[in-house]
């Protein structure tokens, strides 16, 4: 049943006040643009093909008013699947060095543990109860992380795609920096090194699009995607965003981060065509691609993929197999939490793509993958 208009107005005032109070004091660090690079501007970083995709505050309030008035999102008909993590395998694999079996474990939302080429890597780790500046408001996770912080093996590298709160969580990254044996290396887009240092994390490398960092024999490359950044009301696009292409001796993988659909994915495949020639194994062995948080399309289309677009990204980047992430954990948008898997199944069928080529994991589930012959 729809709420009375006075109740909607009251809730909107609370939302607006909460956003202003919690976000206005969290500005970023001013960027220093490089005029030789088109995505660097005096007004902040911009996308390659679409300009700015972040919406004005008035449209955010319009969307939130519609959500409240129409009681969105609907409750899911089926809960997000969860399984008990295979800690014995995860920890033995973490210590295996060159004998490590390539594997991915879904922790929830965009957080995953990728074990490959001797490294334990986390993507956008969020272990907090809420994806919000404070822990008494904002989107609350619907189930615990598939791996608790205390259950993680020692992490070698953390990759961050951008600074939105459901991808960069202060408490989580700080806890990881305090792990036994020393902090992992945090590899981040431009502008986030200063933020990390501001909370006491010093083992940080920051990259621009197409720049890379080597960790042992594994190369991490920040790739362009179509999105934006902000942690406050006054720091939009002051730090960069991106996806990650990771190249190991026996396993190559890709992580999309948050993104709308663009030519950036075809550019990524073209950029690495020599590395992925047929005689060198051909394509990414695995891609982690966002499939959720896509409704309403009038608000989300330019910044978040829907599952049909995710299938196209799978093909654009030349992935042998993909796993869907960024779904089933936080109620961020208007579709119910169980809608992305249904829409992904429809999109796979329309594209004649076998289910095993673009699969899903339960929260906590590990999928072992095949290594290629070392390069």
NUFI-750317 format. One record per residue: residue number from 1; x, y, z of N, C-alpha, C in turn. Coordinates in steps of 0.05 Angstrom, whole numbers, plus 5000, padded with zeros to 4 digits. Layout:
N
MARKOL  resi   n_u   n_v   n_w  ca_u  ca_v  ca_w   c_u   c_v   c_w
MARKOL   NUM     X     Y     Z     X     Y     Z     X     Y     Z
...
***
This chain:
375
MARKOL  resi   n_u   n_v   n_w  ca_u  ca_v  ca_w   c_u   c_v   c_w
MARKOL     1  5017  4976  5000  5000  5000  5000  5018  5025  5000
MARKOL     2  5010  5045  4984  5025  5069  4982  5023  5086  5007
MARKOL     3  5045  5099  5014  5045  5116  5038  5032  5143  5033
MARKOL     4  5019  5155  5053  5007  5182  5050  5029  5201  5042
MARKOL     5  5021  5222  5026  5041  5241  5016  5055  5255  5039
MARKOL     6  5041  5261  5061  5055  5275  5083  5077  5257  5095
MARKOL     7  5073  5231  5095  5093  5213  5105  5117  5212  5086
MARKOL     8  5111  5212  5059  5132  5212  5040  5149  5238  5043
MARKOL     9  5136  5261  5046  5150  5286  5049  5168  5286  5074
MARKOL    10  5157  5274  5095  5173  5273  5120  5198  5256  5116
MARKOL    11  5194  5233  5103  5217  5215  5098  5237  5228  5080
MARKOL    12  5228  5243  5060  5246  5256  5042  5263  5277  5057
MARKOL    13  5251  5291  5075  5266  5311  5091  5288  5297  5108
MARKOL    14  5281  5273  5118  5300  5258  5134  5323  5249  5116
MARKOL    15  5316  5238  5092  5337  5230  5073  5355  5252  5065
MARKOL    16  5344  5275  5059  5360  5298  5051  5378  5307  5073
MARKOL    17  5366  5309  5097  5382  5318  5120  5405  5299  5126
MARKOL    18  5399  5272  5125  5419  5252  5130  5442  5254  5110
MARKOL    19  5435  5257  5084  5455  5259  5063  5473  5283  5067
MARKOL    20  5460  5306  5073  5476  5330  5076  5494  5328  5101
MARKOL    21  5483  5318  5123  5497  5317  5148  5521  5297  5146
MARKOL    22  5516  5274  5134  5536  5253  5134  5556  5256  5112
MARKOL    23  5549  5269  5090  5566  5270  5067  5582  5296  5064
MARKOL    24  5571  5318  5074  5583  5344  5068  5610  5347  5080
MARKOL    25  5616  5333  5101  5642  5335  5114  5662  5315  5105
MARKOL    26  5657  5300  5083  5674  5278  5075  5687  5284  5048
MARKOL    27  5695  5309  5043  5705  5315  5016  5731  5302  5011
MARKOL    28  5738  5300  4985  5763  5286  4978  5786  5306  4976
MARKOL    29  5807  5297  4962  5831  5314  4958  5830  5325  4930
MARKOL    30  5835  5351  4927  5833  5363  4901  5853  5350  4882
MARKOL    31  5844  5345  4857  5861  5332  4837  5878  5353  4824
MARKOL    32  5900  5343  4812  5917  5360  4795  5916  5349  4767
MARKOL    33  5900  5362  4749  5895  5350  4723  5920  5351  4705
MARKOL    34  5922  5332  4687  5942  5331  4667  5930  5338  4641
MARKOL    35  5935  5362  4630  5921  5372  4606  5927  5354  4581
MARKOL    36  5947  5338  4583  5953  5320  4560  5934  5296  4558
MARKOL    37  5918  5292  4580  5900  5269  4580  5871  5278  4579
MARKOL    38  5856  5270  4559  5828  5280  4556  5810  5274  4580
MARKOL    39  5815  5253  4595  5797  5247  4617  5804  5264  4642
MARKOL    40  5825  5280  4641  5832  5299  4663  5821  5326  4655
MARKOL    41  5805  5338  4671  5795  5365  4666  5797  5381  4692
MARKOL    42  5795  5407  4689  5796  5425  4713  5772  5420  4731
MARKOL    43  5751  5409  4721  5726  5403  4737  5726  5375  4748
MARKOL    44  5747  5360  4743  5748  5332  4753  5753  5313  4730
MARKOL    45  5755  5287  4737  5758  5267  4717  5732  5263  4702
MARKOL    46  5734  5254  4677  5710  5249  4661  5713  5223  4646
MARKOL    47  5690  5212  4636  5690  5188  4622  5699  5192  4593
MARKOL    48  5707  5170  4580  5717  5172  4553  5696  5178  4532
MARKOL    49  5672  5167  4536  5652  5168  4515  5626  5181  4522
MARKOL    50  5621  5188  4547  5595  5198  4555  5595  5223  4571
MARKOL    51  5619  5235  4576  5619  5257  4594  5613  5248  4623
MARKOL    52  5599  5266  4637  5593  5259  4665  5566  5244  4667
MARKOL    53  5565  5224  4683  5541  5207  4686  5528  5210  4713
MARKOL    54  5540  5224  4731  5528  5228  4758  5504  5246  4755
MARKOL    55  5483  5241  4770  5458  5256  4768  5458  5279  4788
MARKOL    56  5444  5300  4782  5441  5322  4801  5425  5314  4825
MARKOL    57  5429  5328  4847  5416  5322  4872  5385  5321  4870
MARKOL    58  5374  5339  4852  5346  5340  4848  5335  5314  4837
MARKOL    59  5350  5301  4819  5341  5275  4808  5344  5253  4828
MARKOL    60  5364  5255  4845  5367  5235  4867  5343  5237  4885
MARKOL    61  5334  5260  4892  5311  5263  4910  5285  5254  4896
MARKOL    62  5283  5259  4870  5260  5250  4855  5259  5219  4855
MARKOL    63  5282  5206  4850  5283  5177  4851  5276  5166  4878
MARKOL    64  5287  5178  4899  5282  5168  4926  5252  5172  4934
MARKOL    65  5240  5194  4925  5212  5199  4930  5195  5177  4916
MARKOL    66  5202  5170  4891  5188  5149  4877  5191  5122  4892
MARKOL    67  5214  5117  4902  5219  5091  4916  5201  5089  4941
MARKOL    68  5199  5111  4956  5183  5111  4980  5153  5109  4973
MARKOL    69  5145  5125  4954  5117  5125  4946  5107  5099  4936
MARKOL    70  5124  5085  4921  5117  5059  4909  5127  5035  4924
MARKOL    71  5138  5039  4948  5148  5017  4965  5167  4999  4950
MARKOL    72  5188  5012  4938  5208  4997  4924  5234  4996  4940
MARKOL    73  5249  4975  4937  5244  4952  4919  5225  4932  4932
MARKOL    74  5212  4915  4915  5195  4894  4927  5213  4874  4942
MARKOL    75  5200  4860  4961  5215  4839  4975  5221  4817  4955
MARKOL    76  5245  4805  4957  5252  4783  4939  5235  4758  4945
MARKOL    77  5229  4742  4925  5214  4717  4929  5233  4695  4939
MARKOL    78  5258  4697  4932  5278  4677  4941  5302  4692  4953
MARKOL    79  5312  4682  4975  5335  4695  4988  5361  4691  4971
MARKOL    80  5379  4709  4975  5406  4705  4962  5418  4680  4973
MARKOL    81  5427  4661  4956  5437  4636  4966  5464  4640  4981
MARKOL    82  5467  4625  5002  5492  4625  5018  5501  4597  5023
MARKOL    83  5527  4593  5026  5539  4568  5033  5561  4572  5053
MARKOL    84  5567  4552  5068  5590  4553  5087  5616  4553  5071
MARKOL    85  5634  4572  5076  5658  4573  5060  5676  4549  5064
MARKOL    86  5691  4542  5044  5710  4520  5045  5736  4531  5055
MARKOL    87  5738  4536  5081  5761  4549  5093  5786  4531  5090
MARKOL    88  5783  4506  5092  5807  4488  5090  5820  4492  5062
MARKOL    89  5804  4491  5041  5815  4495  5014  5827  4524  5011
MARKOL    90  5811  4544  5020  5820  4572  5016  5847  4576  5030
MARKOL    91  5851  4566  5054  5876  4571  5068  5899  4554  5057
MARKOL    92  5893  4529  5050  5915  4513  5039  5923  4525  5011
MARKOL    93  5904  4534  4996  5910  4546  4970  5925  4572  4973
MARKOL    94  5919  4587  4994  5932  4612  4999  5962  4608  5003
MARKOL    95  5970  4585  5014  5998  4580  5020  6012  4564  4998
MARKOL    96  5999  4559  4976  6009  4540  4956  6030  4553  4938
MARKOL    97  6033  4579  4937  6052  4592  4920  6047  4586  4891
MARKOL    98  6068  4577  4877  6065  4572  4848  6045  4550  4842
MARKOL    99  6039  4533  4862  6020  4511  4858  5992  4519  4863
MARKOL   100  5987  4545  4869  5960  4554  4875  5940  4548  4852
MARKOL   101  5917  4538  4860  5895  4532  4841  5880  4558  4837
MARKOL   102  5877  4568  4812  5860  4591  4808  5832  4587  4819
MARKOL   103  5822  4606  4835  5796  4603  4848  5785  4630  4855
MARKOL   104  5758  4632  4854  5745  4656  4863  5724  4649  4884
MARKOL   105  5723  4665  4905  5704  4662  4926  5688  4688  4929
MARKOL   106  5661  4685  4927  5644  4709  4929  5639  4715  4958
MARKOL   107  5647  4739  4967  5643  4748  4995  5616  4762  4997
MARKOL   108  5607  4774  4976  5582  4789  4975  5585  4815  4961
MARKOL   109  5564  4825  4948  5564  4849  4932  5588  4848  4912
MARKOL   110  5606  4869  4913  5628  4869  4894  5654  4858  4907
MARKOL   111  5652  4847  4931  5675  4837  4945  5679  4807  4938
MARKOL   112  5703  4801  4929  5710  4774  4922  5740  4769  4929
MARKOL   113  5746  4744  4935  5773  4735  4939  5781  4720  4914
MARKOL   114  5801  4730  4900  5812  4717  4876  5839  4706  4883
MARKOL   115  5842  4680  4881  5868  4666  4886  5879  4657  4860
MARKOL   116  5902  4668  4852  5913  4660  4826  5942  4669  4825
MARKOL   117  5958  4654  4811  5986  4661  4806  6002  4667  4831
MARKOL   118  5994  4653  4853  6008  4656  4878  6000  4679  4896
MARKOL   119  5979  4694  4887  5971  4718  4902  5942  4714  4912
MARKOL   120  5936  4725  4936  5909  4726  4947  5901  4756  4944
MARKOL   121  5880  4760  4928  5872  4787  4921  5843  4792  4928
MARKOL   122  5837  4814  4941  5809  4822  4947  5801  4844  4928
MARKOL   123  5776  4843  4918  5764  4865  4903  5745  4880  4921
MARKOL   124  5748  4906  4921  5729  4924  4935  5718  4912  4961
MARKOL   125  5735  4908  4981  5725  4894  5005  5707  4911  5022
MARKOL   126  5683  4901  5027  5664  4914  5045  5653  4892  5064
MARKOL   127  5662  4894  5089  5654  4875  5110  5635  4887  5130
MARKOL   128  5630  4913  5128  5613  4927  5147  5584  4920  5144
MARKOL   129  5568  4926  5164  5539  4920  5163  5524  4937  5143
MARKOL   130  5534  4962  5139  5520  4980  5121  5540  4993  5102
MARKOL   131  5530  4998  5077  5545  5012  5057  5538  5041  5058
MARKOL   132  5550  5055  5078  5541  5083  5084  5563  5095  5101
MARKOL   133  5564  5122  5102  5584  5135  5118  5582  5129  5148
MARKOL   134  5558  5123  5157  5554  5116  5186  5540  5089  5187
MARKOL   135  5542  5076  5210  5531  5049  5213  5504  5048  5227
MARKOL   136  5491  5071  5229  5464  5071  5240  5443  5078  5219
MARKOL   137  5451  5082  5194  5433  5089  5173  5444  5077  5147
MARKOL   138  5428  5079  5126  5437  5071  5099  5432  5041  5094
MARKOL   139  5438  5032  5069  5433  5005  5061  5447  4984  5079
MARKOL   140  5431  4965  5089  5441  4945  5107  5443  4918  5093
MARKOL   141  5465  4904  5097  5468  4879  5082  5448  4858  5092
MARKOL   142  5439  4841  5074  5418  4822  5080  5428  4796  5091
MARKOL   143  5455  4791  5089  5467  4768  5102  5496  4775  5108
MARKOL   144  5509  4761  5126  5537  4767  5132  5555  4762  5109
MARKOL   145  5579  4773  5109  5598  4767  5088  5603  4737  5086
MARKOL   146  5608  4728  5062  5613  4699  5058  5638  4690  5071
MARKOL   147  5657  4708  5074  5681  4703  5090  5683  4725  5110
MARKOL   148  5686  4719  5136  5690  4740  5156  5719  4749  5154
MARKOL   149  5723  4774  5163  5750  4784  5163  5770  4765  5177
MARKOL   150  5761  4754  5200  5778  4736  5215  5784  4710  5201
MARKOL   151  5767  4703  5181  5771  4678  5167  5788  4680  5142
MARKOL   152  5795  4705  5135  5811  4709  5110  5839  4697  5113
MARKOL   153  5850  4687  5091  5879  4682  5091  5894  4708  5091
MARKOL   154  5920  4708  5093  5935  4733  5090  5931  4743  5062
MARKOL   155  5922  4769  5060  5917  4781  5035  5942  4795  5024
MARKOL   156  5948  4790  4999  5972  4803  4987  5965  4830  4974
MARKOL   157  5942  4831  4961  5935  4855  4946  5905  4861  4949
MARKOL   158  5899  4886  4951  5871  4895  4951  5868  4915  4927
MARKOL   159  5849  4910  4909  5844  4929  4887  5818  4943  4893
MARKOL   160  5818  4969  4890  5795  4986  4894  5787  4998  4867
MARKOL   161  5761  4997  4860  5752  5007  4834  5745  5037  4835
MARKOL   162  5734  5046  4858  5727  5074  4861  5719  5079  4890
MARKOL   163  5711  5103  4897  5708  5110  4925  5679  5111  4935
MARKOL   164  5660  5101  4921  5632  5099  4931  5632  5080  4955
MARKOL   165  5613  5085  4973  5613  5072  4999  5608  5042  4998
MARKOL   166  5595  5032  4977  5591  5003  4974  5615  4990  4961
MARKOL   167  5636  5005  4955  5661  4994  4944  5686  5000  4960
MARKOL   168  5685  5023  4974  5708  5030  4991  5697  5036  5019
MARKOL   169  5702  5017  5037  5692  5019  5064  5716  5023  5083
MARKOL   170  5715  5046  5097  5737  5054  5114  5745  5033  5135
MARKOL   171  5725  5022  5149  5731  5003  5170  5743  4977  5159
MARKOL   172  5734  4969  5135  5744  4944  5123  5773  4947  5114
MARKOL   173  5779  4969  5100  5806  4971  5090  5826  4976  5113
MARKOL   174  5817  4991  5133  5835  4995  5156  5841  4969  5170
MARKOL   175  5820  4952  5174  5824  4926  5187  5843  4909  5171
MARKOL   176  5840  4909  5145  5858  4894  5128  5887  4904  5131
MARKOL   177  5891  4930  5133  5918  4941  5136  5931  4932  5162
MARKOL   178  5915  4922  5181  5926  4914  5207  5930  4883  5208
MARKOL   179  5927  4869  5186  5929  4840  5187  5956  4831  5196
MARKOL   180  5957  4807  5207  5982  4796  5216  6001  4793  5193
MARKOL   181  6026  4800  5198  6046  4798  5176  6049  4823  5160
MARKOL   182  6033  4843  5165  6036  4868  5150  6014  4874  5131
MARKOL   183  6011  4898  5124  5989  4907  5107  5991  4895  5079
MARKOL   184  5968  4888  5066  5969  4883  5038  5976  4908  5022
MARKOL   185  5984  4905  4997  5987  4928  4979  5959  4936  4969
MARKOL   186  5952  4961  4973  5927  4972  4963  5933  4986  4936
MARKOL   187  5921  4976  4915  5925  4989  4888  5899  5003  4882
MARKOL   188  5901  5029  4877  5877  5047  4876  5878  5066  4853
MARKOL   189  5855  5076  4844  5856  5097  4823  5867  5123  4834
MARKOL   190  5875  5141  4815  5886  5167  4822  5869  5182  4843
MARKOL   191  5882  5193  4862  5869  5210  4883  5863  5195  4909
MARKOL   192  5864  5169  4908  5856  5154  4932  5880  5147  4950
MARKOL   193  5904  5151  4941  5927  5146  4958  5927  5165  4982
MARKOL   194  5921  5191  4977  5920  5211  4999  5898  5204  5019
MARKOL   195  5875  5194  5009  5853  5186  5027  5862  5162  5044
MARKOL   196  5875  5143  5032  5885  5120  5047  5905  5129  5068
MARKOL   197  5924  5146  5060  5944  5155  5079  5931  5171  5102
MARKOL   198  5909  5184  5096  5894  5199  5117  5883  5182  5139
MARKOL   199  5878  5156  5133  5868  5139  5154  5890  5119  5164
MARKOL   200  5915  5125  5156  5937  5110  5167  5946  5087  5150
MARKOL   201  5937  5085  5125  5946  5063  5107  5967  5074  5088
MARKOL   202  5991  5062  5089  6013  5073  5074  6023  5056  5051
MARKOL   203  6016  5030  5052  6025  5012  5031  6005  5014  5007
MARKOL   204  6008  5035  4991  5989  5042  4971  6003  5049  4945
MARKOL   205  5992  5040  4922  6000  5049  4896  5975  5060  4882
MARKOL   206  5977  5084  4870  5954  5094  4856  5962  5097  4826
MARKOL   207  5942  5091  4809  5946  5090  4781  5926  5106  4765
MARKOL   208  5934  5115  4742  5916  5126  4722  5907  5104  4703
MARKOL   209  5887  5110  4686  5879  5090  4666  5903  5081  4649
MARKOL   210  5905  5055  4646  5925  5041  4630  5952  5040  4644
MARKOL   211  5955  5052  4667  5979  5048  4682  5978  5021  4697
MARKOL   212  6002  5011  4704  6003  4984  4717  6022  4984  4740
MARKOL   213  6018  4964  4757  6035  4958  4780  6041  4928  4780
MARKOL   214  6067  4922  4784  6075  4894  4785  6077  4885  4814
MARKOL   215  6066  4862  4820  6069  4849  4846  6080  4821  4840
MARKOL   216  6106  4817  4845  6118  4792  4836  6117  4791  4806
MARKOL   217  6106  4769  4796  6103  4765  4767  6075  4772  4757
MARKOL   218  6059  4785  4774  6031  4791  4766  6029  4821  4762
MARKOL   219  6016  4828  4739  6013  4856  4732  5983  4865  4736
MARKOL   220  5979  4887  4749  5953  4899  4754  5950  4924  4738
MARKOL   221  5930  4926  4720  5927  4949  4702  5899  4961  4708
MARKOL   222  5899  4987  4713  5873  5001  4717  5862  5008  4689
MARKOL   223  5838  4999  4683  5826  5003  4657  5802  5022  4658
MARKOL   224  5797  5037  4637  5774  5055  4637  5748  5041  4638
MARKOL   225  5729  5052  4654  5701  5044  4653  5685  5070  4656
MARKOL   226  5659  5067  4652  5641  5091  4652  5627  5093  4679
MARKOL   227  5637  5111  4696  5625  5115  4722  5631  5142  4733
MARKOL   228  5634  5145  4759  5641  5171  4772  5649  5165  4801
MARKOL   229  5656  5186  4815  5665  5182  4842  5655  5205  4860
MARKOL   230  5652  5200  4885  5645  5220  4906  5642  5206  4932
MARKOL   231  5651  5218  4954  5644  5210  4981  5630  5232  4995
MARKOL   232  5626  5255  4983  5612  5277  4995  5598  5293  4974
MARKOL   233  5587  5315  4983  5572  5333  4965  5590  5351  4949
MARKOL   234  5615  5354  4957  5633  5373  4945  5657  5361  4931
MARKOL   235  5658  5334  4926  5682  5322  4915  5676  5304  4891
MARKOL   236  5655  5310  4876  5648  5294  4853  5671  5293  4833
MARKOL   237  5678  5269  4825  5698  5264  4804  5725  5274  4811
MARKOL   238  5731  5279  4836  5758  5288  4844  5778  5265  4846
MARKOL   239  5768  5240  4848  5785  5216  4846  5775  5199  4823
MARKOL   240  5794  5183  4812  5788  5168  4788  5773  5142  4795
MARKOL   241  5762  5129  4775  5749  5103  4778  5759  5085  4756
MARKOL   242  5753  5059  4757  5762  5042  4736  5756  5012  4742
MARKOL   243  5763  4996  4722  5763  4967  4725  5791  4957  4728
MARKOL   244  5795  4931  4731  5822  4920  4735  5826  4896  4716
MARKOL   245  5848  4898  4701  5858  4875  4685  5883  4864  4699
MARKOL   246  5883  4839  4705  5904  4827  4721  5916  4804  4705
MARKOL   247  5943  4805  4701  5957  4786  4684  5978  4770  4700
MARKOL   248  5973  4744  4703  5992  4727  4717  6005  4707  4698
MARKOL   249  6025  4694  4706  6039  4674  4689  6020  4652  4679
MARKOL   250  6000  4645  4696  5983  4622  4689  5953  4629  4690
MARKOL   251  5946  4654  4695  5918  4661  4697  5914  4691  4694
MARKOL   252  5896  4699  4676  5890  4728  4672  5860  4732  4680
MARKOL   253  5855  4754  4694  5828  4759  4702  5821  4789  4701
MARKOL   254  5795  4795  4701  5786  4822  4697  5763  4827  4717
MARKOL   255  5763  4852  4728  5742  4860  4746  5730  4887  4736
MARKOL   256  5704  4888  4732  5692  4911  4720  5688  4935  4738
MARKOL   257  5688  4930  4765  5680  4952  4783  5651  4960  4777
MARKOL   258  5644  4985  4784  5618  4996  4776  5620  5009  4749
MARKOL   259  5601  5005  4732  5603  5017  4705  5576  5016  4691
MARKOL   260  5572  5035  4673  5552  5033  4653  5565  5021  4628
MARKOL   261  5548  5015  4608  5559  5003  4584  5572  5024  4566
MARKOL   262  5595  5018  4555  5609  5037  4537  5629  5021  4520
MARKOL   263  5642  5036  4502  5662  5024  4485  5688  5018  4500
MARKOL   264  5689  5026  4525  5714  5021  4540  5720  4991  4541
MARKOL   265  5700  4974  4541  5705  4945  4543  5718  4934  4518
MARKOL   266  5708  4943  4494  5721  4935  4469  5749  4947  4468
MARKOL   267  5753  4971  4478  5780  4983  4479  5799  4966  4496
MARKOL   268  5788  4955  4519  5804  4939  4536  5813  4913  4522
MARKOL   269  5795  4901  4508  5803  4877  4493  5824  4884  4471
MARKOL   270  5820  4906  4457  5839  4913  4437  5866  4920  4448
MARKOL   271  5866  4933  4472  5891  4941  4485  5908  4917  4491
MARKOL   272  5896  4895  4498  5911  4871  4507  5909  4848  4486
MARKOL   273  5905  4856  4461  5902  4835  4441  5927  4818  4438
MARKOL   274  5950  4831  4440  5975  4816  4437  5978  4795  4460
MARKOL   275  5971  4803  4484  5973  4785  4506  5954  4761  4504
MARKOL   276  5932  4767  4490  5910  4746  4489  5908  4734  4461
MARKOL   277  5930  4735  4447  5930  4721  4421  5925  4691  4426
MARKOL   278  5913  4677  4406  5907  4648  4410  5930  4632  4420
MARKOL   279  5954  4637  4410  5977  4622  4418  5986  4628  4447
MARKOL   280  5975  4649  4459  5981  4656  4486  5958  4650  4505
MARKOL   281  5939  4635  4496  5917  4627  4513  5890  4640  4507
MARKOL   282  5890  4663  4494  5866  4675  4484  5847  4685  4505
MARKOL   283  5847  4710  4512  5826  4722  4529  5831  4719  4559
MARKOL   284  5815  4734  4574  5815  4732  4603  5804  4704  4611
MARKOL   285  5817  4692  4630  5808  4666  4640  5782  4669  4656
MARKOL   286  5779  4692  4669  5755  4698  4685  5751  4728  4686
MARKOL   287  5726  4736  4684  5718  4764  4688  5697  4765  4711
MARKOL   288  5701  4783  4729  5681  4789  4750  5666  4813  4740
MARKOL   289  5640  4810  4734  5625  4831  4721  5600  4837  4738
MARKOL   290  5596  4863  4742  5573  4872  4757  5547  4866  4742
MARKOL   291  5527  4856  4757  5501  4849  4743  5477  4862  4758
MARKOL   292  5481  4876  4780  5459  4886  4796  5459  4916  4800
MARKOL   293  5438  4926  4813  5434  4955  4818  5430  4970  4793
MARKOL   294  5409  4964  4777  5405  4976  4751  5378  4988  4746
MARKOL   295  5360  4988  4765  5334  5000  4761  5330  5024  4781
MARKOL   296  5317  5046  4772  5304  5050  4747  5325  5058  4725
MARKOL   297  5320  5050  4701  5339  5055  4680  5343  5085  4674
MARKOL   298  5322  5101  4678  5326  5130  4673  5347  5142  4691
MARKOL   299  5351  5130  4714  5371  5140  4733  5397  5125  4731
MARKOL   300  5396  5099  4726  5419  5081  4729  5433  5074  4703
MARKOL   301  5421  5077  4680  5431  5065  4655  5460  5073  4649
MARKOL   302  5467  5099  4653  5493  5108  4645  5515  5099  4665
MARKOL   303  5507  5091  4689  5527  5085  4710  5527  5056  4719
MARKOL   304  5506  5040  4714  5506  5012  4723  5496  4995  4700
MARKOL   305  5509  4972  4696  5501  4953  4676  5475  4938  4685
MARKOL   306  5458  4931  4665  5438  4911  4671  5449  4884  4660
MARKOL   307  5436  4862  4667  5448  4836  4660  5452  4832  4630
MARKOL   308  5434  4843  4613  5438  4840  4584  5464  4854  4576
MARKOL   309  5469  4877  4587  5494  4892  4581  5518  4877  4593
MARKOL   310  5514  4864  4616  5536  4849  4628  5545  4826  4610
MARKOL   311  5525  4813  4598  5532  4792  4578  5548  4803  4555
MARKOL   312  5541  4827  4546  5556  4840  4524  5584  4847  4533
MARKOL   313  5587  4856  4558  5614  4861  4569  5631  4836  4569
MARKOL   314  5619  4814  4577  5632  4788  4577  5644  4782  4549
MARKOL   315  5629  4788  4529  5639  4784  4501  5659  4805  4493
MARKOL   316  5653  4830  4500  5670  4852  4492  5699  4849  4502
MARKOL   317  5702  4840  4528  5729  4838  4539  5742  4812  4532
MARKOL   318  5727  4794  4519  5739  4768  4511  5744  4749  4534
MARKOL   319  5724  4748  4552  5727  4730  4575  5719  4701  4567
MARKOL   320  5735  4682  4576  5727  4654  4572  5703  4647  4590
MARKOL   321  5704  4657  4615  5682  4653  4634  5679  4678  4650
MARKOL   322  5655  4683  4660  5650  4705  4677  5633  4697  4701
MARKOL   323  5636  4712  4722  5619  4709  4746  5606  4735  4752
MARKOL   324  5580  4734  4758  5565  4758  4764  5569  4767  4793
MARKOL   325  5575  4792  4797  5578  4803  4824  5561  4829  4826
MARKOL   326  5562  4842  4849  5548  4867  4853  5517  4863  4852
MARKOL   327  5509  4843  4868  5480  4837  4869  5475  4822  4896
MARKOL   328  5449  4821  4903  5441  4803  4924  5449  4810  4953
MARKOL   329  5462  4833  4958  5473  4839  4984  5462  4864  4997
MARKOL   330  5460  4886  4982  5449  4911  4992  5426  4920  4975
MARKOL   331  5404  4929  4987  5382  4940  4973  5389  4969  4964
MARKOL   332  5401  4971  4941  5411  4997  4932  5392  5010  4912
MARKOL   333  5378  4994  4896  5362  5005  4874  5334  4993  4874
MARKOL   334  5320  4996  4852  5291  4989  4852  5284  4960  4846
MARKOL   335  5303  4945  4834  5296  4917  4829  5299  4901  4855
MARKOL   336  5283  4880  4859  5287  4863  4882  5314  4848  4880
MARKOL   337  5324  4839  4903  5350  4827  4903  5353  4802  4887
MARKOL   338  5330  4788  4882  5332  4763  4867  5326  4768  4837
MARKOL   339  5323  4793  4828  5318  4798  4800  5342  4794  4782
MARKOL   340  5366  4803  4790  5389  4800  4772  5394  4772  4762
MARKOL   341  5393  4751  4779  5397  4724  4768  5377  4717  4747
MARKOL   342  5351  4725  4751  5331  4719  4731  5337  4733  4705
MARKOL   343  5344  4758  4707  5350  4774  4682  5375  4764  4669
MARKOL   344  5394  4755  4685  5419  4744  4673  5412  4718  4657
MARKOL   345  5395  4701  4668  5387  4676  4654  5374  4683  4628
MARKOL   346  5356  4703  4628  5343  4712  4603  5363  4722  4583
MARKOL   347  5382  4738  4593  5402  4750  4575  5421  4729  4563
MARKOL   348  5428  4709  4580  5445  4687  4569  5431  4672  4547
MARKOL   349  5405  4666  4552  5389  4651  4532  5388  4667  4506
MARKOL   350  5383  4693  4508  5380  4709  4484  5407  4710  4469
MARKOL   351  5429  4708  4483  5455  4709  4470  5466  4681  4464
MARKOL   352  5450  4660  4469  5460  4633  4464  5486  4627  4479
MARKOL   353  5487  4637  4504  5511  4634  4520  5506  4612  4541
MARKOL   354  5522  4592  4542  5518  4571  4562  5519  4582  4590
MARKOL   355  5503  4570  4608  5502  4580  4636  5529  4579  4649
MARKOL   356  5546  4559  4643  5572  4556  4656  5592  4577  4646
MARKOL   357  5586  4590  4624  5604  4611  4614  5600  4637  4629
MARKOL   358  5576  4641  4640  5571  4665  4657  5555  4656  4680
MARKOL   359  5568  4649  4702  5556  4635  4724  5553  4654  4748
MARKOL   360  5538  4644  4768  5535  4658  4793  5545  4640  4816
MARKOL   361  5553  4652  4838  5561  4638  4862  5542  4644  4885
MARKOL   362  5539  4626  4903  5526  4632  4928  5546  4649  4945
MARKOL   363  5536  4665  4963  5553  4679  4982  5569  4659  4998
MARKOL   364  5596  4661  4997  5613  4643  5011  5623  4620  4993
MARKOL   365  5613  4617  4969  5620  4595  4952  5646  4601  4937
MARKOL   366  5662  4579  4933  5687  4580  4918  5684  4565  4893
MARKOL   367  5694  4576  4871  5695  4561  4845  5724  4558  4837
MARKOL   368  5732  4534  4834  5760  4528  4824  5760  4530  4793
MARKOL   369  5781  4540  4782  5783  4545  4754  5809  4533  4743
MARKOL   370  5810  4531  4717  5833  4518  4705  5855  4539  4700
MARKOL   371  5880  4532  4708  5903  4548  4701  5911  4542  4672
MARKOL   372  5923  4562  4659  5935  4557  4633  5965  4550  4636
MARKOL   373  5977  4541  4615  6006  4535  4617  6020  4562  4622
MARKOL   374  6038  4562  4641  6052  4587  4648  6066  4599  4624
MARKOL   375  6064  4626  4622  6075  4640  4598  6105  4641  4600
***
